[in-house]
């Protein structure tokens, strides 16, 4: 079955409760969350994890999981295009993060050590959709911090003083390669594009307890093996035209589309995961801020017309 005439594939979001989460997915984006009280910190928008596999909700593939679409040679070629990597599972994971409280200070294992630790590498990029006044990210280490001084800071409860803080605003972005120490501060909504991995080593969690009332697990020895202590006081990244970042796993672009314009010039026949960051766009279906969908390779995206001045992120193959 060909999707050549299908301009998009949409998937049902998968919501995740998190102790640091809130209700912004409901209040900001009008989402119907699974219950009325829990803090939901993540919406997995495009996911092929065994524990959370996105299901298509429109068109000829409605009811199919992302893993099923990727695993069938015909649909893989049709939807994901000739440039799709030859990997056994769909290699990306796209999320919305609602951080009402600080996330743990953490690190993801670099490829060089991930297998030894029994984990998976996880390189990602963050795009700031909303930031409260004074919101900060914690990224990299402060000048003069090394593995020994950081271990002492952990033992004395002073880890925060070793981590570099960066003020942020909506529209900012930063690349987080595996091995970069990081944490998301309170008061932000973030679009995250990452490798399909869920390996996180927490090195410090602000002395709080999890949703079960117990302290959350820390992975101090694993973290110390993974942290890049040469990553000193980084800054937020800058765009190069429409290009925000590119690595071996993904390419992220930002495109402005004037009212009445359409998505075709931006996608130009490429497979793309589209994230609406401003405005509304659509044909029979209207996409608004915070919506994610896939534009299949070779499809005609000219039917996806901006109802007003809009902005999108495109995640494509590098």
N, C-alpha and C positions, 0 to 999 in steps of 0.2 A: 504493500500500500504506500503510495507516494504522498508526501506532504508538500509537494511543490506549490500548491495553491494556498497552503496554510501560511498565514503571515506570522503566527505566533503559537506557542504552546505555553499554557499556564499550568502551574502546579499548586496543590493545596499546601498552605504553610503548616509546619510542624512546630508547635509551641513547647518551650522548655521552661520549667520553673527553676528559678535561681534565687539564692538567698539575697543577692545584691540587686535583683530585678525590681520591676514595678508594674505599672499599668499604662505606660506610654503607647504601647501597641494599640490599646483601646482608645485612649483619649486623643492621641495625635493622628492615628491612621484609621480610626473607626473600626478596628478589628473586633470580632466577636471571640473573646478568649474562652478557654474551656471551663473556667469557673469564675465566680464573681469576686473572689478575695485574694487569691494567691499572687505572689510576685512572679511575673513572667519576664525573665531576663533575655530570652533569645527566641527568635522565630527563624527556623531553618527553612529558607525559601527554596533553595535548590540543593537537594541532598540525596546522595546515593549510599548512605550508611546502612549497614544491616539493621541497626536498631531504629533507623529513621529514614525511610525511603520515600522520596517525594512521589506523589501520584498525580498524573495529568488529569485536568478537569475539563478540557475542551477538545473539540475536533475528533479526528479518527482514532487518536490514541487515548481518549478519555478512559480512565480506569487502569491504564498501564503505569507501572512504576518507572522511575528514571533508570534503575538498574536493568529492567527489561528492555527499555529502548536502547540502552547502550550495548546490551549483550547480544542483540540481534544484528547480524552483519548488514542486512539491508537497511534497517532503520538507522543504524549507526552512520552509515554512509550518507543517507538522505538528510538526516537532521543535523549531524555534527560535522559533516564535510570531510574533504580529503585531507585536511591538515590536522584532524583529530589525532591525538597521541595513541599509540598502540598499547594501551594499558588495559588490564583486565576489568577494572571498574572505572566509572566516571571519575575523573581526577580532581574535581573542584567541589567546594562546599561554600554556599553563599548564605549569609545570615543578616538579620537585623539584631543589634544588641541594644537593650534598654538598661543602662547602668544608672540606677538611682543611688547606689552606694558604690564604693570602690571595689573593683575586682582584686583578687589576690595578686601579689607580685609573683610572676611566673616566668617560665621559659619553655620553649618547645625544642626538642632535641634536633641538632643538625644531622644530616644524612650520614655523616662520618661516624656517628656514635649511636644513632637511634636503634639499630639492630642489637647492638651490645646491651642496651638498656631494656630491650623488649618493647620499644615504642616505635612511633612513626614520625618522620620529620613533618614540620608544619610551618610553611612560610605563608604569610598573609599580608594583606594591605587593609588599612582602615580609612574610611571616608567619613568625616564628621557631618552627620545630617543635622544635628542640633547640639548646642552646648550652652549650658547655663552660664551666666557671668562668673568668671573666676575658675571655670572648669580646667582641669589639667590632665595630661597623660604623663605616665611615668615610663621613661624609655632610656635604656642604657644606664651606665654607671657614672657617678661623679668623678671628676679628675682626682687621681691618687688612690682610687679604690682598686684593690686586687683581691684575689681569692682569699688570702689570709685575713685581710682587714674586713672583708665582707662576712666571713665566717664568724669573726669576733662580734660584728654588729648584730648578726642573727642571734648569737648566744646572749647578748646583753639587751635584746629587744629594741635595737636602734637601726633596724634594716632600712627604714624609710629615709634616714639621713644619707644613705649610700646611693640612692637611686635618683637619677636626673629627672626633674619635673619640667614639663613644657606646657605653657598656656595654649589653649586652642580655641578656635571659633568655627562656626558652621562653614562648610566648604573646604576646610583643610583636609589634608591626607598625609599618611605616612606609611612607609613600607616596613614590615616587621619580618625580617628573615629569621629562619630557625637559628637559635643561639642568642638572639637579642633579648635581654632582660626587659620585661615590660609589665605594665598594669594600666587598666583604664580607670580613670578617676570618676568620681560621682557627678551626676548631672549631665549625662550625654546619651544621645542616640547615635549609633554608628552602623554604617553598612560595612560588612566584613566579607572580603573575598579571600579564600584560603585554599590550600591543598586539602584534599579529602583525607583528613586525619583528625583524631580527637585525643591526641597525646599531649597532656599538659602536666608539667611539674611545678607544683606550688612551692615556693621557697619561703613565703611569708604571707599571712592572711589577716593581719591587723588584729590578731588575738580574738577573733569573733568565732561564733559557733555556726554550724550549718542549720538547715531547715529541720533536722532531727534533734536539735538542741545539743549536739555533740560537736567538739572541735573538729574542723575539717582536716583530712590527712594532709601532711606536708611531705615533700620529697626533696629534702635538703641535699643529700649526697648526690642524687641524680642531677639536681639543678646545678650544683657546683661543677659538675663535669661538663655541663652544656653551655653555661653562660660565657659569652664572649666578653672578657674583661678589657679588650682593646676597643670596645664600642663605647667611647667616652663622649658624653654630653652631645648626642645627636640633636639635630633640629628637624622641624617639619619639612616635608619635601615640597619641591616646586614643580609645576606643570611645564612641559615642553610642548607648547601649542595644545592640541587636544590630548596628548599622551600624559597620563599621570604616572604610570609605572609599567615596567615590563621586566619579567624574569623568565626563567626557563619553564615556569608552570602556567603563567597567564599574562595577558596584556590588558591594562585598564585604561580606558579613554573616557573623556567627558565631552559632551557635545551639546551646544545650545541649538534649539530648534524654534524658529520664530512661529508665531501664531499662523496657522494655515499651512505651515511646512510639514513635511513628512519624514519618516525615519529612514527611507531608502538611501539617501546620500551618505548617511553615517554608517549603516550596516554594509552597503555596497555588495550584497550577495554573500557576505561572510556569516558563519555561525556566530551568534552573540547572545550572551545573557544581558538583558536590558534591565536597568534599575531607574525608575522615575524619581528624580531628585527635586523636581520643581514642575508645577503645572499639571496638565492633563493631556492624554493622548489616546487615540483609539479609532475604531470604526464601529462595528457592532458591539464591541466590548470597550468600556472606558477604563484606562489605566490612570491612576493618580499617584501622588507622592507616596513613596514607600513600596510600590508594587514592583515585583520582579516577574519576568517572563523570558522565554527563549524565542529567538528568531532563528528558524532553521536555515542552514546553508542553502544558498540559491533561491531563497524565497523572495517574493515581492513585498517589501515592507512599506510601499508607498500608500497602502491603505491605512497605515497607522499615522494619523494626522493630528498635529498639535492643536488643541482647542484654544490655547493661549500660549504666550511665550513660555517655553518649557526647557528643561534640561534633563539629560539622561547620562547615566554611566553605561558604557559597553564593556563587558568582559569577553575577550576573545582569546583564541589560541595565539601564542607568541610567534 
